[in-house]
């Protein structure tokens, strides 16, 4: 799953819940305009790094105060925005940093679990998120609302929407439904999307070529080189999470690699040590004592420089700075 696993338990949405997807007219729905705060935040993210700071219950770094410190560290390192999970963490991070906060709420462990209902999104926004990320896949939403209805309701509340998708078709549909931006977060995390080994470069390129709203690349971006590549493919910004803010996973990757790296050395025989010629050890134990033992050879003392010798001139290498 993207960023982290999801906690058990789901907030009960208001009103009846249905699993049916509301059929929509193919004409893009009537909706309010993009919130001004969202438009400004997205404009400032052009070509920049967003860092996902998340830790769930049971993890060593779980806690709003810790996530606030993590966000501050990310911003100090150059993050232009942060992606934060849950109202409590969003509220703490909002007080800790001045950069835009992309809020979400992971609830449940299957189906639509990233900000799954309108109520989840509203509470994340009230906590201080500048932009709310929601699941924008084709799967049915727990509160029975269509994606377009959810986005329109959030816009009427002045809340901007980042649509997390898993396929090209979902990205196009999310933009048509009114999303302020689209993210490739869920690529490989739905039953019908093929998980790539790394970032889904093909999805980034295809969506960037057709969307009129900003595209945010997210998902398995593990190196600076991969982050640069998604931007060159047309992404507006890039989100990096586990490669920066998941020390347990990072440590496990290093630890798992060490036995494989050391495997060729297992069972190797240490080479025999050879004593220097002329030493007692080289002559054997019988030569270390007795009347015929040869004294140890010692190096002669260094010569004493003459007071009349010229002083050597130091030569500056190319790497040394000039005065």
C-alpha positions in Angstrom: 0.0 0.0 0.0 1.3 3.5 -0.6 3.2 5.2 2.2 2.2 2.9 5.0 -0.3 0.2 5.9 -3.7 1.2 7.0 -5.2 1.1 10.5 -8.2 -1.1 11.3 -11.6 0.5 11.8 -13.5 2.9 9.7 -15.4 6.1 10.6 -19.1 5.5 10.2 -20.3 8.0 7.5 -23.5 10.0 8.1 -26.6 8.7 6.3 -27.2 5.4 4.5 -24.3 3.6 2.9 -24.6 1.9 -0.5 -22.0 0.2 -2.6 -23.5 1.3 -5.9 -21.7 3.7 -8.1 -23.9 6.6 -9.1 -24.2 6.8 -12.9 -23.2 10.2 -14.3 -24.0 11.9 -17.6 -20.9 11.9 -19.8 -20.9 15.7 -19.8 -18.5 17.1 -17.1 -20.6 17.9 -14.0 -21.5 21.5 -13.0 -19.3 22.4 -10.1 -17.8 25.3 -8.2 -14.4 26.7 -9.3 -11.1 25.6 -7.9 -10.6 27.2 -4.5 -8.2 30.1 -4.6 -6.1 28.8 -1.8 -5.6 25.5 -3.6 -4.7 27.2 -6.9 -2.0 29.2 -5.2 -0.6 26.2 -3.3 -0.4 24.1 -6.4 1.2 26.9 -8.4 4.0 27.2 -5.8 4.7 23.4 -6.0 5.8 23.5 -9.6 8.9 21.4 -10.1 9.3 20.7 -6.3 9.5 17.9 -3.8 6.7 17.0 -1.5 7.6 14.7 1.4 5.1 12.2 2.9 5.4 12.0 6.7 3.3 9.2 8.0 3.4 6.7 10.9 0.6 4.5 12.1 -0.3 3.1 15.5 2.2 0.4 16.5 5.0 2.1 14.7 7.9 3.6 16.6 7.4 7.1 15.1 3.7 7.2 15.6 2.4 10.4 17.2 1.4 13.9 16.2 4.3 15.5 17.9 6.8 13.2 16.2 5.2 13.8 12.8 5.4 17.5 13.3 9.1 17.2 14.0 9.5 15.0 10.9 7.7 17.6 8.8 10.0 20.3 10.1 13.0 18.2 9.3 11.7 17.6 5.8 11.1 21.3 5.2 14.5 22.2 6.5 15.9 19.8 3.9 14.1 21.4 1.1 10.5 20.0 0.9 8.1 22.5 -0.6 5.1 20.7 0.9 4.3 17.7 3.1 1.6 15.0 2.9 0.2 14.1 6.3 -2.2 11.3 7.4 -5.1 11.9 9.9 -6.7 15.0 11.4 -4.5 14.9 14.6 -1.3 14.8 12.7 -2.5 17.4 10.2 -3.3 19.8 13.0 0.1 19.3 14.6 2.0 19.7 11.4 0.0 22.8 10.4 1.3 24.5 13.5 4.9 23.4 12.9 5.5 24.4 9.2 4.5 27.2 6.9 4.5 25.1 3.6 1.3 23.7 2.1 0.0 20.6 3.9 -1.7 17.9 1.8 -4.0 16.1 4.2 -5.6 12.7 3.9 -7.1 10.1 6.3 -6.4 6.4 5.8 -9.2 4.4 7.3 -9.7 0.7 6.8 -7.6 -1.9 5.1 -9.2 -2.6 1.8 -11.2 -1.0 -1.0 -11.4 2.8 -0.8 -9.4 3.7 2.3 -7.7 7.0 1.5 -10.1 9.7 2.7 -13.0 7.4 1.8 -16.0 9.6 2.6 -17.0 13.3 2.3 -17.0 13.5 6.1 -13.3 12.2 6.3 -12.3 14.9 3.8 -14.2 17.7 5.7 -12.5 16.8 9.0 -9.0 16.7 7.4 -9.6 20.2 5.9 -10.9 21.5 9.3 -7.6 20.3 10.8 -5.7 22.6 8.6 -4.9 20.9 5.3 -4.5 23.2 2.3 -5.4 20.3 -0.1 -7.2 17.0 0.7 -6.1 13.8 -1.1 -8.9 11.4 -1.7 -9.2 8.0 -3.4 -10.4 8.7 -6.9 -10.3 5.2 -8.3 -13.4 3.6 -10.0 -14.2 1.6 -6.9 -17.4 2.3 -5.0 -17.1 4.9 -2.2 -18.4 3.8 1.3 -20.8 6.8 1.6 -22.4 6.0 -1.7 -21.4 9.4 -3.3 -19.9 9.5 -6.7 -16.4 11.0 -7.1 -17.9 14.1 -8.9 -20.5 14.6 -6.2 -17.8 14.4 -3.5 -15.5 16.9 -5.3 -18.3 19.3 -5.9 -19.4 19.2 -2.2 -15.8 19.8 -1.1 -15.4 22.8 -3.5 -18.6 24.3 -2.1 -16.8 24.2 1.3 -13.7 25.8 -0.2 -11.7 22.6 0.0 -9.3 21.7 -2.8 -9.0 18.1 -3.9 -6.0 16.0 -5.0 -7.3 12.8 -6.7 -5.3 9.7 -6.0 -5.6 7.3 -9.0 -4.2 4.0 -10.2 -4.8 4.1 -14.0 -4.8 6.5 -16.9 -8.5 6.3 -17.3 -9.1 7.2 -13.6 -6.8 10.2 -13.9 -8.7 11.5 -16.9 -12.1 10.9 -15.2 -10.9 12.6 -12.0 -9.9 15.7 -13.8 -13.3 15.7 -15.7 -15.0 15.4 -12.3 -13.4 18.6 -11.1 -10.3 17.5 -9.2 -7.8 20.3 -8.7 -4.9 18.0 -9.3 -4.3 14.3 -9.9 -1.7 12.0 -8.3 -0.5 8.5 -9.4 -0.4 7.4 -5.7 -2.5 4.2 -6.2 -0.8 2.8 -9.2 -0.2 -0.9 -8.4 -2.4 -0.8 -5.3 -5.7 -1.7 -7.0 -6.6 -5.2 -8.1 -6.7 -4.1 -11.8 -3.5 -2.0 -11.9 -0.2 -3.8 -12.5 2.4 -2.9 -9.8 5.7 -1.9 -11.5 9.0 -2.5 -9.8 9.5 1.2 -9.3 7.7 4.4 -10.1 5.0 4.1 -12.8 6.9 6.2 -15.4 4.5 5.2 -18.1 1.4 6.4 -16.2 3.1 9.7 -15.3 4.0 10.3 -19.0 0.6 9.4 -20.3 -1.4 11.5 -17.8 1.0 14.5 -18.1 0.4 14.5 -21.8 -3.4 14.9 -21.6 -4.4 16.6 -18.2 -5.1 20.2 -18.0 -4.7 20.1 -14.2 -1.4 19.5 -12.3 -0.1 15.9 -12.2 1.6 14.9 -9.0 3.9 11.8 -9.3 3.8 9.5 -6.3 4.5 5.9 -5.6 7.8 4.0 -5.1 10.0 7.0 -5.9 13.2 5.8 -4.2 16.1 7.9 -5.5 16.8 11.5 -6.5 17.3 10.3 -10.0 13.8 8.8 -10.2 12.4 12.0 -8.8 14.1 14.0 -11.5 12.9 11.6 -14.2 9.2 11.9 -13.3 9.5 15.7 -13.5 11.1 15.5 -16.9 8.2 13.3 -18.0 5.8 16.1 -17.2 4.9 15.8 -13.5 4.1 19.1 -11.8 5.7 17.9 -8.6 6.9 14.6 -7.0 6.0 13.0 -3.6 8.6 10.9 -1.8 7.7 9.1 1.3 9.3 5.8 2.4 12.7 6.6 0.9 13.0 9.6 3.3 10.7 9.2 6.3 10.5 5.4 6.9 13.6 4.6 9.0 12.5 1.1 9.9 12.0 0.1 6.2 15.2 1.9 5.2 17.2 0.0 7.9 15.6 -3.3 7.0 16.7 -2.8 3.4 20.3 -2.3 4.4 20.3 -5.1 6.9 18.8 -7.6 4.4 21.5 -6.7 1.9 24.5 -7.3 4.2 24.3 -11.1 4.4 24.2 -11.4 0.7 27.1 -9.0 0.3 29.2 -11.0 2.8 28.2 -14.5 1.5 31.3 -14.9 -0.8 33.5 -14.4 2.3 31.9 -17.1 4.4 34.3 -20.0 5.1 37.3 -18.2 3.7 40.6 -19.1 5.3 42.7 -16.2 6.7 46.0 -16.0 4.9 49.1 -17.0 6.9 50.9 -14.1 8.4 54.6 -13.8 7.4 57.0 -12.2 9.9 59.4 -9.5 8.6 62.9 -10.8 7.8 65.5 -10.3 10.6 63.1 -10.3 13.5 63.0 -12.8 16.3 59.7 -14.1 15.1 61.3 -14.9 11.7 64.2 -16.7 13.3 62.0 -18.9 15.4 61.4 -19.2 19.2 64.9 -20.7 19.9 66.5 -17.4 18.8 64.6 -15.2 21.2 66.7 -16.1 24.2 70.1 -17.6 25.2 73.7 -16.5 24.7 73.6 -16.8 21.0 70.3 -14.9 20.4 70.7 -12.1 17.9 69.6 -8.7 19.1 66.5 -7.2 17.3 67.3 -4.9 14.4 66.1 -1.4 14.9 65.7 1.4 12.3 68.4 4.1 12.5 67.3 7.5 13.9 66.3 10.1 11.4 69.0 12.5 10.4 69.1 15.9 12.2 68.6 18.7 9.6 71.4 21.2 9.2 70.6 24.7 10.5 72.0 26.0 7.1 69.7 23.8 5.0 67.2 25.7 2.8 63.5 25.6 3.9 61.4 23.5 1.6 58.6 25.3 -0.3 55.1 23.9 0.1 53.3 23.3 -3.1 49.5 23.9 -3.2 47.4 21.2 -4.9 44.6 21.9 -7.3 42.0 21.1 -4.7 43.1 23.6 -2.1 41.5 27.0 -2.2 43.5 30.1 -2.9 43.7 32.9 -0.3 
